[in-house]
Amino acid sequence: MHVVLVAANAGDAKSLKSDTERIELGKLKGNEGDQNYEIPAGTDLTRFGAVLIYCERFNAVFGVATLDKF
């Protein structure tokens, strides 16, 4: 299970296509509690619309959250 930023909105991100722009933030650290992930320096967050919990082995998305601008 991995945490991935994707250049799609949450509705479009429910299936991760191979041509979707993405940045992997790392393996999911656990299934409870707070978790922090480093975003690579220089990442333009305006290009990313959602973060996913993604299983590469089964090509399955287990969770999607929209990134809102504030």
Order of alpha helices (4+ residues) and beta strands (2+ residues): beta-beta-beta-beta
